[in-house]
């Protein structure tokens, strides 16, 4: 019974108290009573709190006519929990069901006010989310392979015109030597050497199925491979030839260029209204789509082959 009383006292303090919400000895005794636990005297509560404190639980006490208790130190601050929960909510590669399960676990670390906020977030679901319920298992297996330098095999999914999942290349097993994981644009990617492509490629994790860590040793990283390239070049996770391009931008686009290519981007003032940006991208429909989304404020100047490719893409879009 002593163990039940101690654990129930800890549960009550953990869930219901913080520096703004304190409880008295009487409050604790009333709570224990609702759990069917009888407390002989107030001294019993005092001794239990002392036992929990000696065990390392950060229970604080405010001395007064009626002592007040609360748990002061938590694993995460309210601000840290806010960042974590917002990231879980925003991540499209995590299914709605999994997001809810993760938020419920995070709520264990919250004070009373923050706990209520996390519960409200469970009902928020405006963003599209992945339908792959195995995402956490897949991420775990990929990380396991990375840590142990092993190859993985998997099938890769697409969606057909009826929004049905279909396996690429009739369910062909891909063999990959995974190097690292990349979270970009609300999606999760794995980067590694593909045996079939014979180069370093990226795969969307939420489209991976039937992943298996093999006993085969992973292919070493090729000469000149730099992991930072995949983080600094926003378009590098999409297939396409790498190319140095020149962009003519209106001055109000500097934030956009810095956000996409970093402060190290090579820029030069051209006139009172424009600057030029010399950056490295991978030429792809994703890159061209990004240019189109900026409504002419960022124009592709060179090389001419890329300009011609963009114009041809626009012509096809117009029918």
PAZA-989234 format. One record per residue: y negated, z negated, x negated of N, C-alpha, C in turn. Coordinates in steps of 0.2 Angstrom, whole numbers, padded with zeros to 4 digits, always signed. Example, Ala and Ser with C-alpha at 12.3 -4.5 7.8 and 13.67 -1.06 7.14 Angstrom:
2
+0028-0039-0066+0022-0039-0062+0016-0039-0066;+0011-0035-0064+0005-0036-0068+0000-0039-0064;
***
This chain:
319
+0006+0000-0004+0000+0000+0000-0006+0000-0004;-0006-0003-0010-0012-0004-0015-0014+0003-0017;-0008+0008-0019-0010+0014-0021-0013+0018-0015;-0011+0018-0009-0014+0021-0003-0021+0019-0002;-0022+0013-0003-0029+0010-0002-0034+0013-0008;-0031+0013-0014-0035+0016-0019-0037+0023-0019;-0032+0027-0017-0032+0034-0016-0037+0036-0010;-0036+0032-0005-0040+0033+0001-0048+0032+0000;-0049+0026-0004-0055+0024-0006-0059+0030-0010;-0055+0032-0015-0057+0038-0019-0059+0044-0015;-0054+0046-0011-0055+0052-0006-0062+0051-0002;-0063+0045+0001-0069+0044+0005-0075+0045+0000;-0075+0042-0005-0081+0042-0010-0082+0049-0012;-0077+0053-0014-0077+0059-0017-0080+0064-0011;-0078+0064-0005-0080+0068+0000-0086+0067+0003;-0088+0060+0004-0094+0058+0008-0100+0056+0004;-0099+0055-0002-0105+0052-0006-0108+0057-0012;-0114+0056-0013-0117+0058-0019-0124+0054-0020;-0128+0056-0024-0134+0052-0025-0138+0051-0019;-0138+0056-0014-0142+0055-0008-0138+0052-0002;-0132+0051-0003-0128+0049+0002-0123+0043-0001;-0125+0037+0000-0122+0031-0002-0118+0028+0003;-0113+0024+0002-0110+0020+0007-0109+0012+0005;-0108+0008+0009-0108+0001+0008-0100-0001+0008;-0099-0007+0006-0092-0010+0006-0090-0010+0014;-0094-0011+0018-0092-0011+0025-0090-0004+0028;-0094+0001+0025-0092+0008+0027-0085+0010+0024;-0084+0008+0018-0077+0009+0015-0072+0006+0019;-0073-0001+0021-0068-0004+0025-0066-0001+0032;-0072+0002+0035-0071+0005+0042-0067+0011+0041;-0069+0015+0035-0065+0021+0034-0057+0020+0033;-0056+0015+0029-0049+0013+0028-0045+0011+0034;-0049+0008+0039-0046+0006+0045-0044+0012+0049;-0048+0017+0049-0046+0023+0053-0040+0026+0050;-0038+0025+0044-0032+0027+0040-0026+0023+0041;-0028+0017+0045-0022+0012+0046-0021+0008+0040;-0026+0007+0036-0025+0003+0030-0030-0003+0031;-0027-0009+0031-0030-0015+0032-0032-0018+0025;-0039-0020+0025-0042-0023+0019-0043-0031+0020;-0039-0035+0016-0040-0042+0017-0047-0045+0017;-0051-0043+0012-0058-0046+0011-0062-0040+0007;-0069-0042+0007-0073-0037+0003-0071-0037-0004;-0069-0043-0007-0067-0043-0014-0062-0038-0015;-0058-0037-0011-0052-0032-0012-0056-0025-0013;-0061-0023-0009-0064-0017-0011-0068-0017-0017;-0071-0022-0019-0074-0023-0025-0069-0022-0031;-0064-0025-0031-0059-0024-0036-0056-0017-0036;-0055-0014-0031-0053-0007-0031-0058-0002-0034;-0064-0003-0032-0069+0001-0036-0069+0000-0043;-0069-0007-0045-0068-0008-0052-0062-0005-0056;-0057-0005-0052-0051-0001-0055-0052+0006-0056;-0055+0009-0051-0057+0016-0051-0061+0018-0057;-0066+0013-0058-0071+0014-0063-0068+0014-0070;-0063+0009-0070-0060+0008-0077-0055+0014-0078;-0053+0017-0073-0049+0023-0074-0053+0029-0076;-0060+0029-0075-0064+0034-0077-0068+0038-0072;-0067+0035-0066-0071+0038-0060-0078+0036-0060;-0083+0041-0060-0090+0039-0061-0093+0037-0054;-0091+0031-0053-0094+0027-0047-0100+0023-0048;-0105+0025-0045-0112+0021-0047-0113+0016-0041;-0117+0011-0043-0118+0005-0038-0125+0004-0038;-0128+0003-0032-0135+0001-0031-0135-0006-0029;-0138-0011-0033-0137-0018-0031-0143-0019-0026;-0141-0023-0021-0146-0025-0016-0143-0030-0011;-0146-0031-0005-0143-0036+0000-0136-0033+0002;-0136-0027+0002-0129-0024+0003-0128-0018-0002;-0124-0019-0007-0122-0015-0012-0120-0008-0009;-0123-0003-0013-0122+0004-0011-0118+0008-0016;-0113+0012-0014-0109+0015-0019-0109+0023-0018;-0108+0027-0024-0108+0034-0023-0105+0037-0030;-0102+0043-0029-0099+0046-0035-0105+0050-0038;-0107+0049-0044-0113+0052-0047-0112+0059-0050;-0107+0059-0055-0106+0064-0059-0100+0069-0056;-0101+0075-0056-0096+0080-0053-0095+0085-0058;-0089+0089-0057-0087+0094-0062-0092+0099-0062;-0095+0101-0057-0100+0106-0056-0107+0104-0053;-0112+0106-0055-0119+0104-0052-0119+0108-0046;-0124+0107-0041-0125+0110-0035-0126+0118-0037;-0131+0119-0042-0133+0125-0044-0127+0129-0046;-0123+0126-0050-0117+0130-0053-0112+0132-0048;-0111+0127-0043-0107+0129-0037-0110+0135-0033;-0116+0135-0032-0120+0140-0029-0118+0147-0032;-0119+0147-0039-0118+0153-0042-0111+0155-0042;-0106+0151-0042-0099+0152-0042-0097+0155-0035;-0100+0152-0030-0098+0154-0023-0101+0161-0021;-0107+0162-0023-0110+0168-0022-0107+0174-0025;-0104+0172-0032-0100+0177-0035-0094+0179-0032;-0090+0174-0029-0084+0175-0025-0086+0179-0019;-0091+0177-0015-0093+0181-0009-0095+0188-0011;-0098+0189-0016-0101+0196-0018-0095+0201-0021;-0090+0198-0024-0085+0202-0027-0081+0206-0022;-0082+0212-0023-0078+0217-0018-0071+0217-0019;-0069+0216-0026-0062+0216-0028-0057+0211-0025;-0061+0205-0023-0057+0200-0020-0057+0200-0012;-0051+0200-0009-0050+0201-0002-0054+0195+0002;-0055+0196+0008-0059+0191+0012-0054+0185+0013;-0048+0186+0013-0043+0180+0014-0044+0176+0007;-0043+0179+0002-0043+0176-0005-0050+0173-0006;-0055+0176-0004-0062+0173-0005-0062+0166-0001;-0060+0166+0005-0060+0160+0009-0056+0154+0005;-0050+0156+0003-0046+0151-0001-0049+0149-0007;-0052+0153-0011-0056+0151-0017-0062+0146-0015;-0065+0148-0010-0071+0144-0008-0069+0137-0006;-0063+0137-0002-0061+0130+0000-0059+0126-0006;-0056+0129-0011-0055+0125-0017-0061+0123-0021;-0066+0127-0021-0072+0125-0024-0076+0119-0020;-0075+0119-0014-0078+0114-0010-0075+0107-0012;-0070+0107-0015-0067+0100-0017-0072+0097-0022;-0075+0101-0026-0080+0099-0031-0087+0098-0029;-0088+0098-0023-0095+0098-0020-0096+0091-0017;-0103+0089-0017-0105+0083-0014-0105+0085-0006;-0107+0080-0002-0107+0081+0005-0111+0087+0008;-0117+0087+0005-0122+0093+0008-0119+0099+0005;-0118+0100-0001-0115+0106-0004-0109+0108+0000;-0105+0103+0001-0098+0105+0005-0099+0108+0011;-0104+0106+0015-0106+0109+0021-0108+0116+0020;-0112+0117+0015-0115+0124+0014-0109+0129+0012;-0104+0126+0008-0098+0130+0007-0094+0132+0013;-0094+0127+0017-0090+0129+0024-0094+0134+0028;-0100+0134+0028-0104+0139+0031-0103+0146+0028;-0102+0146+0022-0101+0152+0018-0095+0156+0020;-0090+0152+0022-0083+0154+0024-0084+0159+0030;-0089+0158+0034-0090+0162+0040-0094+0168+0038;-0097+0169+0032-0101+0175+0031-0097+0180+0028;-0097+0186+0031-0093+0192+0029-0096+0198+0030;-0102+0200+0027-0105+0206+0029-0103+0211+0024;-0101+0210+0018-0100+0215+0013-0092+0217+0013;-0091+0224+0012-0084+0226+0012-0080+0223+0006;-0074+0221+0008-0070+0218+0003-0063+0221+0002;-0060+0220-0003-0054+0223-0005-0048+0221+0000;-0044+0225+0002-0038+0223+0006-0032+0222+0002;-0032+0222-0005-0027+0220-0009-0026+0213-0010;-0021+0210-0007-0020+0203-0007-0017+0200-0013;-0015+0205-0017-0011+0203-0024-0016+0203-0030;-0022+0203-0028-0027+0204-0034-0027+0199-0039;-0026+0192-0037-0026+0187-0042-0019+0187-0046;-0014+0189-0043-0008+0190-0047-0008+0195-0052;-0012+0201-0050-0012+0207-0054-0017+0205-0060;-0022+0201-0059-0027+0199-0064-0023+0194-0069;-0019+0190-0066-0016+0185-0070-0011+0189-0075;-0007+0194-0072-0002+0198-0076-0006+0202-0082;-0011+0205-0080-0015+0209-0085-0018+0204-0091;-0020+0198-0089-0023+0194-0094-0017+0191-0098;-0011+0190-0095-0005+0188-0099-0003+0193-0104;-0004+0199-0102-0002+0205-0107-0007+0205-0112;-0013+0205-0111-0019+0205-0116-0018+0200-0121;-0016+0193-0119-0015+0188-0123-0009+0189-0128;-0004+0192-0125+0002+0193-0129+0003+0200-0132;-0002+0204-0132-0002+0210-0135+0004+0214-0132;+0005+0215-0126+0011+0218-0123+0008+0224-0118;+0012+0229-0117+0010+0234-0113+0012+0232-0106;+0009+0235-0101+0010+0234-0094+0012+0241-0091;+0015+0241-0085+0017+0247-0081+0014+0246-0074;+0012+0251-0071+0010+0250-0064+0009+0256-0060;+0009+0256-0054+0007+0262-0050+0000+0262-0048;-0004+0267-0047-0011+0267-0045-0012+0271-0039;-0016+0267-0035-0017+0269-0028-0024+0273-0027;-0024+0278-0022-0030+0281-0019-0029+0280-0012;-0035+0283-0008-0035+0283-0001-0035+0290+0001;-0031+0292+0006-0031+0299+0008-0036+0300+0014;-0036+0306+0017-0041+0307+0022-0041+0303+0028;-0035+0300+0029-0034+0295+0035-0035+0288+0033;-0038+0287+0027-0039+0280+0024-0032+0276+0023;-0027+0280+0022-0020+0277+0020-0020+0277+0013;-0016+0271+0010-0015+0271+0003-0010+0276+0001;-0011+0279-0004-0006+0284-0007-0006+0283-0014;+0000+0283-0017+0001+0282-0025-0001+0289-0028;-0005+0288-0033-0007+0294-0037-0001+0297-0041;+0000+0304-0041+0005+0307-0045+0012+0305-0042;+0012+0304-0035+0019+0303-0032+0022+0296-0034;+0018+0292-0036+0020+0285-0038+0022+0285-0045;+0020+0289-0049+0021+0289-0057+0019+0282-0059;+0023+0279-0064+0022+0273-0067+0017+0274-0073;+0012+0271-0073+0007+0272-0079+0009+0266-0084;+0008+0268-0090+0010+0264-0096+0003+0262-0099;+0001+0256-0100-0006+0254-0102-0005+0249-0107;-0009+0249-0113-0010+0244-0118-0016+0241-0116;-0017+0235-0112-0023+0233-0110-0027+0229-0116;-0033+0230-0116-0037+0227-0121-0042+0222-0119;-0045+0223-0113-0050+0218-0110-0051+0220-0103;-0054+0215-0099-0056+0216-0092-0063+0216-0092;-0066+0220-0087-0073+0221-0086-0075+0221-0079;-0080+0217-0077-0082+0216-0070-0089+0220-0070;-0089+0225-0066-0096+0229-0066-0096+0232-0059;-0102+0232-0057-0104+0235-0050-0100+0232-0045;-0098+0225-0045-0094+0222-0040-0087+0224-0040;-0085+0227-0045-0078+0229-0046-0075+0226-0052;-0068+0226-0053-0065+0223-0059-0061+0229-0062;-0062+0230-0068-0058+0235-0072-0054+0232-0077;-0049+0236-0079-0045+0234-0085-0046+0240-0090;-0047+0239-0096-0048+0244-0101-0043+0244-0106;-0040+0249-0108-0034+0250-0112-0032+0257-0114;-0027+0257-0119-0025+0264-0121-0019+0266-0116;-0020+0272-0113-0016+0275-0108-0011+0279-0112;-0005+0278-0111+0000+0283-0115+0000+0290-0112;-0001+0291-0105-0001+0297-0102-0008+0301-0104;-0013+0297-0104-0020+0300-0106-0021+0301-0113;-0017+0297-0117-0018+0297-0124-0025+0296-0127;-0028+0291-0123-0035+0289-0125-0036+0282-0121;-0042+0279-0123-0044+0273-0120-0047+0275-0113;-0044+0272-0108-0047+0273-0101-0048+0267-0097;-0051+0267-0091-0052+0261-0087-0048+0262-0080;-0046+0257-0077-0043+0257-0071-0046+0252-0066;-0047+0254-0060-0049+0249-0055-0044+0244-0054;-0045+0237-0055-0039+0233-0054-0037+0232-0046;-0041+0233-0042-0039+0232-0035-0035+0238-0032;-0035+0244-0036-0030+0249-0035-0024+0249-0038;-0023+0244-0042-0016+0244-0046-0011+0240-0042;-0005+0243-0042+0001+0240-0038+0007+0240-0042;+0011+0235-0041+0017+0234-0045+0017+0233-0052;+0012+0229-0054+0011+0228-0061+0016+0224-0064;+0019+0226-0070+0024+0223-0074+0022+0222-0081;+0023+0216-0084+0022+0215-0091+0028+0217-0095;+0028+0222-0099+0034+0224-0103+0035+0220-0109;+0041+0221-0112+0042+0218-0119+0040+0223-0125;+0037+0228-0123+0035+0233-0128+0028+0231-0131;+0027+0231-0137+0021+0230-0141+0016+0234-0139;+0010+0232-0138+0004+0236-0136+0002+0240-0141;-0001+0246-0140-0004+0250-0145-0010+0247-0147;-0011+0247-0154-0017+0244-0157-0024+0248-0155;-0029+0244-0155-0036+0248-0153-0037+0253-0158;-0039+0259-0156-0040+0265-0160-0046+0263-0165;-0047+0267-0170-0052+0266-0175-0059+0268-0172;-0064+0264-0173-0070+0265-0170-0071+0262-0163;-0066+0259-0160-0066+0256-0153-0071+0250-0153;-0076+0250-0149-0080+0244-0148-0080+0242-0141;-0078+0236-0140-0078+0234-0133-0085+0233-0130;-0090+0232-0134-0097+0232-0132-0099+0238-0129;-0096+0244-0131-0098+0250-0128-0097+0250-0120;-0092+0247-0118-0090+0247-0111-0094+0242-0107;-0098+0238-0110-0102+0233-0107-0109+0236-0107;-0111+0240-0112-0118+0242-0113-0119+0249-0109;-0114+0253-0109-0115+0259-0106-0113+0259-0098;-0117+0259-0094-0116+0258-0087-0111+0263-0084;-0111+0269-0087-0107+0274-0084-0100+0275-0088;-0099+0271-0093-0093+0272-0097-0087+0271-0094;-0086+0267-0088-0080+0266-0085-0078+0272-0080;-0082+0277-0080-0080+0283-0077-0078+0289-0081;-0073+0293-0080-0071+0298-0084-0076+0303-0085;-0077+0306-0091-0082+0311-0092-0083+0311-0099;-0086+0317-0102-0087+0317-0109-0094+0313-0111;-0093+0310-0116-0099+0306-0118-0105+0311-0121;-0111+0309-0119-0116+0314-0121-0123+0310-0122;-0127+0312-0127-0133+0310-0127-0138+0314-0123;-0142+0310-0119-0146+0314-0114-0153+0311-0115;-0158+0315-0113-0165+0313-0112-0167+0313-0105;-0170+0308-0103-0173+0307-0096-0180+0306-0096;-0184+0309-0092-0191+0309-0091-0192+0304-0085;-0195+0299-0086-0196+0293-0081-0203+0292-0079;-0204+0290-0073-0211+0288-0071-0211+0280-0074;-0217+0278-0075-0218+0271-0078-0215+0266-0074;-0215+0266-0067-0212+0261-0063-0204+0261-0064;-0201+0265-0068-0194+0265-0068-0191+0262-0074;-0196+0258-0078-0194+0255-0084-0189+0249-0083;-0190+0246-0077-0185+0240-0075-0178+0243-0074;-0178+0249-0071-0172+0252-0069-0168+0254-0076;-0172+0257-0081-0169+0259-0087-0166+0253-0091;-0170+0248-0091-0168+0242-0095-0162+0239-0092;-0162+0238-0085-0156+0235-0081-0150+0239-0083;-0151+0246-0083-0145+0250-0084-0142+0251-0091;-0147+0251-0096-0145+0252-0103-0147+0247-0108;-0151+0242-0106-0152+0236-0110-0159+0237-0113;-0162+0232-0117-0168+0232-0120-0168+0237-0126;-0162+0238-0129-0161+0242-0135-0162+0249-0133;-0162+0251-0127-0163+0258-0125-0169+0262-0129;-0168+0268-0132-0173+0271-0135-0178+0274-0130;-0184+0272-0130-0189+0274-0125-0196+0276-0129;-0199+0281-0126-0206+0283-0130-0211+0285-0124;-0217+0283-0125-0222+0284-0120-0224+0292-0121;-0224+0295-0115-0226+0303-0115-0233+0304-0113;-0235+0301-0108-0242+0302-0105-0244+0295-0101;-0249+0295-0098-0251+0290-0094-0246+0288-0089;-0242+0292-0086-0238+0291-0080-0231+0291-0082;-0229+0293-0088-0222+0294-0089-0220+0292-0096;-0213+0290-0097-0210+0289-0103-0203+0292-0104;-0201+0293-0110-0194+0296-0111-0189+0291-0113;-0183+0292-0110-0178+0288-0112-0172+0292-0115;-0170+0290-0122-0165+0294-0125-0159+0289-0125;-0154+0291-0121-0148+0286-0119-0141+0290-0120;-0136+0286-0121-0129+0289-0121-0126+0287-0114;-0123+0292-0111-0119+0291-0105-0113+0295-0105;-0109+0295-0100-0103+0299-0099-0105+0303-0093;-0105+0310-0094-0107+0315-0089-0102+0315-0083;-0104+0313-0077-0099+0312-0072-0103+0313-0065;-0100+0314-0060-0103+0314-0053-0106+0307-0052;-0104+0302-0055-0107+0295-0054-0114+0295-0057;-0114+0298-0063-0121+0298-0067-0125+0302-0063;-0123+0308-0061-0128+0313-0057-0130+0309-0050;-0125+0306-0047-0127+0303-0041-0132+0297-0042;-0132+0294-0048-0137+0289-0049-0144+0292-0050;-0144+0298-0053-0150+0301-0054-0153+0303-0047;-0149+0306-0043-0151+0308-0036-0154+0302-0032;-0151+0296-0033-0153+0290-0029-0160+0288-0031;-0163+0290-0037-0169+0288-0039-0175+0293-0037;-0173+0298-0033-0178+0302-0029-0183+0305-0034;-0181+0308-0039-0185+0312-0044-0189+0308-0049;-0189+0301-0048-0193+0297-0053-0189+0297-0060;-0183+0298-0060-0180+0299-0067-0177+0306-0067;-0179+0310-0071-0177+0317-0072-0173+0319-0078;-0168+0322-0077-0163+0324-0083-0167+0330-0087;-0169+0329-0093-0172+0334-0097-0168+0338-0101;-0163+0335-0104-0158+0338-0109-0152+0334-0110;-0146+0337-0112-0146+0344-0114-0146+0349-0108;-0147+0356-0109-0147+0360-0104-0141+0361-0100;-0135+0360-0104-0129+0361-0101-0128+0356-0095;-0130+0349-0097-0130+0344-0091-0135+0346-0086;-0141+0348-0087-0145+0350-0082-0142+0356-0077;-0139+0361-0080-0136+0366-0077-0130+0363-0072;-0126+0358-0075-0121+0355-0071-0124+0351-0065;-0129+0348-0066-0132+0344-0060-0135+0349-0055;-0138+0354-0057-0140+0359-0052-0135+0362-0048;-0129+0364-0052-0123+0367-0048-0121+0362-0043;-0121+0355-0045-0118+0350-0041-0123+0350-0034;-0129+0350-0035-0134+0350-0030-0133+0356-0025;-0132+0362-0028-0131+0368-0024-0125+0367-0020;-0119+0364-0022-0113+0363-0018-0114+0358-0013;-0119+0353-0014-0120+0348-0009-0124+0351-0003;-0128+0356-0005-0132+0359+0001-0128+0365+0004;-0122+0366+0002-0117+0370+0006-0119+0378+0004;
***
